[in-house]
Amino acid sequence: MALETLSPDWEFDRVDDGSQKIHAEVQLKNYGKFLEAYTSQLKRIEDALDDSIGDVWDFNLDPIALNLLPYEQSSLLELIKTENKVLNKVITVYAALCCEIKKLKHEAEMKFYNGLLFYGEGTVDSSKVEGDSQIQMGRFISFLQELSCFVTRCYEVVMNVVHQLAALYTSNKNTPKVIETSGVHFQTMYEHLGELLTVLLTLDEIVNNHATLKDHWTMYKRLLKSVHHNPPKFGIQEDKLKPFEKLLLKLESQLLDGMIFQACIEQQFDCLNGGMSVSKNSIFAEEFTHSIRTIFANVEAKLGEPSEIDQRDKYVGICGLFVLHFQIFRTVDKKFYKLLLDICKKVPAITLSANVIWFADNFLIQKMSAVAKLLDRKSFHAIKLQRESFLQQKAQLLTKEMQTYYVFVSSWMMKMESLLSREQRMDKFAEDLSNRCNVFIQGFLYAYSLGNIIRTTMNLHMSMQKPMTKTSVKALCRLVELLKAIEYTFYRRSMTVADSVTHIIQHLQHQALNAIAVAKKRVISDKKYSEQRLDVLSALVLAENTLNGPSTKQRRLIISLALNVGTQMKTFKDEELLPLQVVMKKLALISELRERVQAQCDCCFLYWHRTIFPIYLDDVYENAVDAARLHYMFRALRDCVPAMMHSRHLDSFEILLESYDREIMDVFDKHLLDRLCKEIEKDLRLSVHTHLKLDDRNPFKVGMKDLAHFFSLNPIRFFNRFIDIKAHVTHYLDKTFYNLTTVALHDWATYSEMRNLATQRYGLIMAEAHLPSQTLEQGLDVLEIMRNIHVFVSRYLYNLNNQIFVERISNNKHLNTINIRHIANSIRTHGTGIMNTTVNFTYQFLRKKFYIFSQFMYDEHIKSRLIKDIRFFREIKDQNDHKYPFERAEKFNRGIRKLGITPDGQSYLDQFRQLISQIGNAMGYVRMIRSGGLHCCSSAIRFVPDLEDIVNFEELVKEEDLSEETQQAARQLDSVLSDLTCSSAEGTEYFKMLVDVFAPEFRRLKNMHLRNFYIIVPPLVSICID
């Protein structure tokens, strides 16, 4: 039993045996429950991962991405451990130098290239803003200081690499050898040295091609000269000015004179005071030459081939190494020099970074001018002709090349989807991994080829100032889309790729270990002892140990250096070494798959070729079927954002980003969005007005573009926004239709029909205008009548009984009429507030008319005749039964006519009659407003059961303690009901209001003449009948 085996510490008292047993059982049960819970939790996690591992990721929506780079915290000293201490030291030193070079290269690519390239961008024309150039350069000085320190560090590393190699391959017989180097070729070291020389060479090219940087530097020096003459004026101490001038002089000579690379290779590599001699080390010179030739042989075989991976970059490094070799040893191999130049016929130019293009022939002529003079000039001229010929051929073959790659990439994408969607079979697991590895590498190779074609063609056109045809631009843009499609395919299958990469790496490591194990067995079986054989065995053991772990950059570097030692003495047979090298190349590529693909698909260079964007957008607009490709182009345009963040000439890189964002969006709006909006609006208008028989719209005659494809696009991501084309066009149409409806309310039905058509034809979900719609019998609007009351009362006649206005005369076939229903519709459109405003306008109008009315009645000619008629009527009224004689009215009219008539034959009495009609029309209009208001309010309030007793909804809601939003809604309802009730009641008071205003004024003594009006009525009636 368990209790018998307890340690003495647990044996307290034998009496407690029973309690301990109970406790043990309880703990055992708890532990069992924990295991069950943990097992079920693990099962849930496994199920969750299994379900999501095939999920498709979206470039635009996913806020995170997977970083697949293997990582470990082990240092070089921990990784490089063998029994051979000397070899350990050699490998450690070389590995440390290579790691340093990689770090310097990464820093240059991320920070210094971009800082220099983007200098001067994102600002207005410096010539327009005085002093802006000097301010930019002032901000940039600190960056140049950092670059100076970086370049100095590069010089030290180059010096150290050369010394370390020279120390290993020494020709001094008095110095003991570190290790036996016959047959050992550290090709990896030379490749890394070539990479560092490429960095320096690239910096030179960027500066030499940067006219803005040099111009601003010149202006800044002039400014400094002005400051030098009067330092106090600028608030600068004179003793600080001289050191600053020395610093500028150092920066100019080191960085801006195009001598960064030259100064590096012209260093004093021979140590003075009896130290190491490099230039006279013949063994090192031979090894240097051998390594360059070996690297070149490997590069030349792959250069321009479909299987090319990074050979162009290595070729640049070879040229740098060749010039360095010439500078140190002052010997040159003319045949090899010609071989280097011959590559220029196959590869006319190489893009170093973004828009910086490099010509090997120019470089070799410049750096080795003495050797170039010995060669035939025609060969150099032939290279230049070949370059021009390359561009011409590209222009002709680019479309065909694009179509070919379109088929290749589409086929690869389908193969990728098929392979990753299929479940892995355990019986064919190795075969499946091999297939996946090959498909991944094939995708990378396509990306590399496409990137080279695009960069070389575009940058060559820019460098040689040769214009591109529209056909070439369209083809290149298609290639850019294919490039981003490859990146997108890898990304959208990130989970599956991540899962596969881990297994592929293990599979490749297993193959490499098997190959090394065979070689190691062969070495061990040979009983002959030698230090060289010991080095080989130690190197193989080191490679084997390092392979047993994550495939980090450091481990792969150590393996590469170890195999440089381990492959001597024919350790590997030829048929074994080549497969091992292939496996190691695959391992390097698969281990950095995502980073490599991202680097090859990076379209940062498009920033300097953004002038092609308008042509691209025009092409997309004309071929709307392929509208989905916009996603790829915007993704490509976004690639330069990380690089822009390293710009240092502005207050903040945000200014540069905003400038670029604004520029691209302006072009996008102009060449696509605005055109699309107007075209859709035009199509809707023409479709709705087909009954007008406008231009011929037969698609077989005038062609047809199906713009609906743009509306099936997902929102396009650009910077920190999503561009939703469908939403943009919908908003434009909503805004346009709303604004035009407010201007002409009678067109509401037309715009409503256009909204419905937009939904049916293009799937646009339009918003309702929420404007009160007019009826087809709207007639004149209350607002229009109010504004033109003087015109209305003169052109319309009022029917008192039917309450209707009829147009007096019109040039049209029909006369317009206005009745209570029209007024009610109009009030519904503008709200009940328009009623009070209208009555106020009418009052102003009546005041002016009554003034004219009073003037007429006060006139002596009229007044005297009226007084005579009043006296006459009083005398005869009893005799004539209070009837006014017709003859007397006729006599009055004749008398007035004698006073004068207008050119159209009207007397003063005719005009007075028209004045009275206008006053009557205005009063009738007020009456109709009252009736229309009652009609409108009664329609709106018809659902209220009792107008005398309206429930207060706000109080009821508060009693129920409902939410604040509900209380606000109830308050609003009470307000609306109160307003409607008041409006319906106030409508009856308008006449009383007018009477109350005018009556007191008319009854005053000064207006006593108005009392005579009744006697002028018979003549007015008489003249009206005539």
SULZI-V515747 format. One record per run of one state. SS is the DSSP state (a for helix, b for strand, c for the rest). FROM is the first residue (numbers start at 1). TO is the last residue. If there is no record, write none. Layout:
[[SS,FROM,TO] [SS,FROM,TO]]
This chain:
[[c,1,1] [a,2,5] [c,6,7] [a,8,10] [c,11,13] [a,14,52] [c,53,75] [a,76,79] [c,80,84] [a,85,117] [c,118,131] [a,132,168] [c,169,186] [a,187,208] [c,209,210] [a,211,229] [c,230,230] [a,231,234] [c,235,237] [a,238,256] [c,257,259] [a,260,265] [c,266,281] [a,282,302] [c,303,310] [a,311,329] [c,330,333] [a,334,346] [c,347,349] [b,350,353] [c,354,355] [b,356,358] [c,359,359] [a,360,367] [c,368,368] [a,369,374] [c,375,376] [a,377,421] [c,422,425] [a,426,463] [c,464,469] [a,470,492] [c,493,493] [a,494,525] [c,526,530] [a,531,547] [c,548,552] [a,553,566] [c,567,573] [a,574,591] [c,592,592] [a,593,600] [c,601,603] [a,604,622] [c,623,623] [a,624,644] [c,645,652] [a,653,688] [c,689,689] [a,690,692] [c,693,698] [a,699,702] [c,703,706] [a,707,712] [c,713,715] [b,716,718] [c,719,720] [b,721,723] [c,724,724] [a,725,743] [c,744,744] [a,745,762] [c,763,781] [a,782,787] [c,788,788] [a,789,795] [b,796,799] [c,800,803] [b,804,807] [c,808,816] [b,817,818] [c,819,819] [a,820,830] [c,831,832] [a,833,858] [c,859,859] [a,860,876] [c,877,885] [a,886,898] [c,899,900] [b,901,901] [c,902,906] [b,907,907] [a,908,940] [c,941,952] [a,953,959] [c,960,963] [a,964,1002] [c,1003,1004] [a,1005,1025] [c,1026,1026]]
